[in-house]
Every structure is written in C-alpha cells, then in structure tokens.
Amino acid sequence: MATHAPLLMAYPNAQLLRLGKYGLEPTTVEQTDHYRVMREFCADPRGFVEATLAE
C-alpha cells in the first residue's frame, strides 16, 4: 500500500519501503520525509510556515 499516513506507517511490524537509486529499499518511519517534515513543523509551527512561505 502506498501511503503517507503516519498511523499506517507506524503500524506494528509494518514493512516500509522507499524507492531509491537501486530500487526498493527498507526504511523506518523516522527516515521518511513525511516524518521529518512533520517533526520540524511540530517543533516550530510558526517558523516552519514562515520559512516555507519565504521560499
């Protein structure tokens, strides 16, 4: 299942795969772009939005 839903990605024993340079590669929730972006947003929502709009 292709998804960006954090609840599904964190499901116990879920196998996460990322499409990399050499095909599908195993990954963890913490290594996904979705997780990193959400973590950055939650740490500083106002700063995140300001930085995003400034680009």
VOPAGU-2260 file (C-alpha; in pm, 1 decimal, decimal comma):
REM VOPAGU-2260
SITE   aa  ch    i         X         Y         Z
SITE  MET   A    0       0,0       0,0       0,0
SITE  ALA   A    1     145,3     334,0     -95,9
SITE  THR   A    2      68,4     590,9     169,1
SITE  HIS   A    3     193,0     886,7     363,4
SITE  ALA   A    4     -46,3     823,1     653,2
SITE  PRO   A    5     162,2     830,1     970,7
SITE  LEU   A    6     -72,7     593,1    1153,7
SITE  LEU   A    7     -30,3     331,3     884,0
SITE  MET   A    8     344,9     384,2     863,3
SITE  ALA   A    9     374,4     332,4    1240,9
SITE  TYR   A   10     161,5      17,5    1241,6
SITE  PRO   A   11     339,5    -262,9    1434,8
SITE  ASN   A   12     551,7    -481,4    1206,6
SITE  ALA   A   13     477,8    -263,9     902,8
SITE  GLN   A   14     735,1    -301,7     627,7
SITE  LEU   A   15     824,1      39,2     487,1
SITE  LEU   A   16     997,2      63,5     152,6
SITE  ARG   A   17    1145,0     365,4     -17,9
SITE  LEU   A   18    1212,2     390,8    -388,1
SITE  GLY   A   19    1583,7     461,5    -404,3
SITE  LYS   A   20    1853,9     477,2    -666,5
SITE  TYR   A   21    1876,0      97,4    -687,3
SITE  GLY   A   22    1509,1       8,7    -643,2
SITE  LEU   A   23    1304,6     -51,7    -329,7
SITE  GLU   A   24    1495,0     -17,9      -3,9
SITE  PRO   A   25    1373,5     -85,6     350,4
SITE  THR   A   26    1331,6     222,9     568,4
SITE  THR   A   27    1192,5     328,0     906,0
SITE  VAL   A   28     924,4     579,7     994,8
SITE  GLU   A   29    1190,1     815,6    1130,0
SITE  GLN   A   30    1379,2     807,4     799,3
SITE  THR   A   31    1081,1     915,3     587,1
SITE  ASP   A   32    1048,1    1266,8     452,7
SITE  HIS   A   33     694,7    1280,3     592,2
SITE  TYR   A   34     818,7    1216,4     946,2
SITE  ARG   A   35    1099,7    1471,0     919,7
SITE  VAL   A   36     869,3    1743,5     785,5
SITE  MET   A   37     602,4    1679,6    1049,7
SITE  ARG   A   38     864,6    1676,4    1325,9
SITE  GLU   A   39    1006,4    2008,0    1205,9
SITE  PHE   A   40     656,2    2155,9    1185,6
SITE  CYS   A   41     558,3    2038,1    1535,1
SITE  ALA   A   42     880,7    2176,4    1683,4
SITE  ASP   A   43     812,7    2526,7    1548,2
SITE  PRO   A   44     485,5    2565,0    1353,9
SITE  ARG   A   45     512,7    2940,5    1304,9
SITE  GLY   A   46     877,1    2928,0    1197,8
SITE  PHE   A   47     802,9    2636,7     964,4
SITE  VAL   A   48     524,3    2825,7     788,2
SITE  GLU   A   49     729,5    3144,9     766,9
SITE  ALA   A   50    1026,9    2957,5     619,3
SITE  THR   A   51     801,3    2773,2     373,1
SITE  LEU   A   52     634,7    3093,8     253,8
SITE  ALA   A   53     970,8    3271,5     219,4
SITE  GLU   A   54    1094,7    3018,2     -37,4
